[in-house]
């Protein structure tokens, strides 16, 4: 595709009618509403509710999404910049609101994370989205939207890579990077998702069934006590983080424990944890494994580490708010979507 032509013709209107309300899982009265899965010709909106990105920067993602058969509408926050943000708070809120309300848009992909979603989440009107749900896609700072939607609306979302993670040249991209990107297509099209992780000596074996919830650990900590505070009771919780000191990871897990978010879990999944090296003379003395297991020692549910989710290449698409089965054994970890 001609990059200049794509930039200048930012959006294509979809012609197909919107499917009404998504399905609720029949086997679990607490299951989230599942937005309609996408069909060829459906439209995906791209917006920046947090950090800024250039219009050129989304072209690899938009091109591949079109190759998958989807139409694209580029929000006007793409290319906007207000210091570190993708436009002012008002611009980012208005762009996301338009995509939440527009019945032609069947999924919303966030261009990148960074910081900023919390500044607009309370200003959004969710009435149209509640009546006609659609997939919201992203991770990192977009954990704000995942948690807010799960807590207040009970609608499933997709935790996955965003536009800034798509390779510039698909043909020479790493095979693992390609698989993680393709997992977004599988999730959007309604494929039954399943994942595996290698055995870890720190895992705690067991099985669990529950709705999958979670996201960036620091962001979840920051939402405690707010209207967007995550509900973990009876759920399988996954967490990941990047660029944090070990003492910060310890503090965040103490927050989860003290706010009761660890006591009622069905299972715990720890994804990628990119740790910042301790300052000289300030060694914390515990690993991530030590930190986590200290906080969950009084509970009996399964715990797994090194799951392929987070700020890393092996960051696979996960359906938040959807019923999953978790199995942690001596052979490794299996996580499977249940229908």
N, C-alpha and C positions, 0 to 999 in steps of 0.2 A: 504494500500500500504506500502511496505517496504521502510522506509525513506532513508536508506543507498542506496538501489537500485535506488531510484528516483534521489538522488543526483548524483550518478555516471553515470546515463544514462540521462543526462540533457535535451535532446531534442528528439522529434519524428517528422519525416518529414510527411507533409500532401501530399495526392495523388490527391485530387480534384483540378480541374482547377480554376483559379481566375475569378470571375465575373467581367466584365469590369466596366464601370463608373456607379456610383450610381445614384439614381433618384433625380430629382429636384421637389420640391412641385409644383403642377400645378396651385395652387390658389394664389401664391404669387411670383412675379417676383424677389423679393429680398431674397427668401428663399435659405438656404444653400443647397449644394449638399449633399445628404444622402448616405453615404457609404453602400455597400451591407450588409444586415443583415446576421448573421451567420447561417450556417446549421451544422447538426451533421457531425463530421469529419473535420471541419474547424480548422485552427490553430490560437492560441493566443500566441503572444510573450510576455515575461515578462522581463522588463529591469528597470534599476535604473538611470534615468536622473538627479536625485537630490541626496538625502541622501543615505547612504549605508544601506544594509541589508544583512543578512547571507543567505546561501543557505537553511539552515534548516528553516529559517523564512518564506520562501515562500511556504513551503510544504502544509500547510492547504489550501491555495488558489489554488495551482496547482492541488491538489488532487480533490478538489470540481469541478474545471473547467473541469477536465477529466471525472468526474462523470456526468457532464452535457452533455458529448458527444464530447467535444473539445479536440484537440491535443495541446500540449504545447511545445514551444521552449523557453528554459531558456537562456537569454542573458549572455554574459561573464562578465557583470558588477555585476551580482548577486554573492555576496561573495567577491567582490573587495572592497577595502577601501583606500581612500586617505584622511586622517583626517576625516572630517565629511561627505565627499562625497563618492558616490558609484563608486570609481575609479577616475582617473585623468579626467580633462576636455576632453582631447583627447579620452580617453577610453569611457567615457559616450556618447560623440558625435558620435563616430564610431559605438557603439552598437545600439543607437537609429537610426542612419542613415541606418544601415543594415536592421533593422526591417521596416523602412519606405519604403525601396526599394524592399524588398523580396516579390515577388508576392504570395508566399505560405502562408504568414502571413496575416490574415484577420482582426486582431485586436491587439492592443498593450496595455497591462496593465502595468502601472507603479507600481513598487513594493512599493514605499512610496513617501512621499513628503519631507519635510525638507527644504533644500535650494540647488540651483544649476542649475536649468533649464535655468535661464537667462544667465548663463555663456556660454551656448552652442547654444542657439536658433538661433543666427545670423550666425553660422557656418554650419547650416544644409542646405542641398539641398532638396527642396521640389518638384522637377520636377516629379519624379516617383509617389510620393504620390498624386500629383495633378491629374495625368493621371489615377491612379488606387487608389482611396481613400479607407481608412480603418479606423476603429474606434480607436481613442486614448482615453484611459480611465484613470481617476485619478482626484485628487482634491488638494487643498492646494497649494503648490508650482507649481503643474502641471497647475494651472491657467495661467501660462506663455504660455504654449502650446495651451491651449484652446483659449486664447485671440489672440495669434499670428496667429493661423490657421483661426479663424473667421475673423480677420481683413484682412488678405492677401490672403486667399485661398477660403473662403466661404464654408468650408466643416464642416459638423456637427461632434461633438465629444460627449463623455459621461463624465459628471462630477459625480464621484461616489467614494465610498470607494476603497481602493487599497489592495494589498496583506497583508499589515501589520494590516489590520482590520478584516481579516477572523478569525473566532474562531478556536482554536486548536482542540476542540471537538464539532463537529456540533450537536451531539445528545443531549448535555446538554447546548447548547448555549441559551441565552435569545431569546424569540420569536420575539421581536422587532429587535434584531440584525440579526436574520435569515431573516426576511422580507426585511431588507435593502440590504442584500447580494443577495437575490433572485431577487431584483429589477434590479440588474446588468444583470442577465440572461434574464429577461423580455425585457430590453432595447436592448440587443444584438440580441435577436431573433426576434425583430420587433413588440413586443406587443405595443398597443396603451397605452401610459403612462398617469396616472392621479393620483393626490395627493390631500390631504386635510390638513387643519390646523385649529385649534380651533379659535373661535372668540376672538379678543383682543380689549379691550376698546380703544386702540390707533390706531387701523386700520382705514383707510379711504376707505369707500365703493366705489364701481364702477366696471366697466368691461373693459377689454382690450384684444386686440389680437395683437400678434407680435412674432417675433423670440425671443427665450429665450437665454440670454447671461449672463455671470457673473462669479463669483467665489470668491476667497479670497480677501477681501477688501484691506488689506495691499499690496498684490501683485499687484492688479489692480492700486493702487496709484503709485507703483514703476515703472509701465510701461508707465505712462503718458508722452506724447511727443516722445515716441520711436516708432519703426516700429511695435511693438506689442501692441500699445495702443488700448484699446477696443473701438469699435463703438457701441454706445448705442442709436443712433437716431432711433425712432420708435420701439424700442425693449422693451421687458420685462426684466428688470435687476434684478438679484438676487445677494446678497452679504452675506458673513459670515466671522467670524474671531474668533481668540482665543488668550488669553494671552496678550491682549492690555488694557492699561489704558483708561478710558473714555475720557480723553483729546486727546488721540491718535485717538480714533474713531471719535471725533469731527473734528480733523484736516483732517482725511481722507475724511469725508463727505464734508468738505469745499473744498477739492481738487476736488471732483466730481462736486460740484456746480460751482466752478470757471473755470473749464475746459469745462463747458457746457454739462457734461454728464447726468445731472439731468433734464435739461430743455426740451429735446425732447423725453423723455421716454413715452412709452405706459403704463407702470406700474412698480412698485417697490416692490420687495420681500426681506424682511430682515430675514435671517435665524438665526442660532445659533450664539450668541455673548457671548463667555466666557470672562468675564471682569476681569482684574487684579485689586485687591483692591487698592483704592487710598492710597498713603503714608500718614501717620499721619500728620495732619496739612495742607494737600494739597488736600482737598476735591473739586472735580470738580463742584458738585452741580446740575448736570443734568443727567438724565437717558438716555439710548440708545434711548428710544421712544422720549424724548424731543429733543435730538440731531438731529434725522432724520427728525422729523416733522418741526423743525425750518428751515431746508434746503429745504424742498419741499412745504412750505406753499404757495408759489406763483403759484404752478402748480395744476392741477385738476385731475391727474390720480390716480387710486387706489393704495393704499399702504397697505401691510400686514406685520405683525411681527410674530415671533416664527414659521417660516416655517421649515419643517423637512429637513434641509440641513446644513451641517457644521461639525465642529470638535466635534461630539457627536454621540451617538448610533443611533438616528433617522436621518441618513444621507442617503437619498434615491437617486438613480441614476436619473440624469436629462439629457435630450438630449439638449445640447447646439447647437444653430443655427437651431433649429427646431421650426416650428410654433406652438404656444400654445394659449389657451384661459384662461384668468385669471378672476375670479369672486370673489369679496370681498363683503360680505354681513354681516348683523347682525348675521347670523347663522354660519359664519366662512368663510374660504377661500377654493376655488376649483381652481386647475390648471390642465388643460387637454390638451394633445397633439392633434393637429388638422391634419387631412389628407384630 
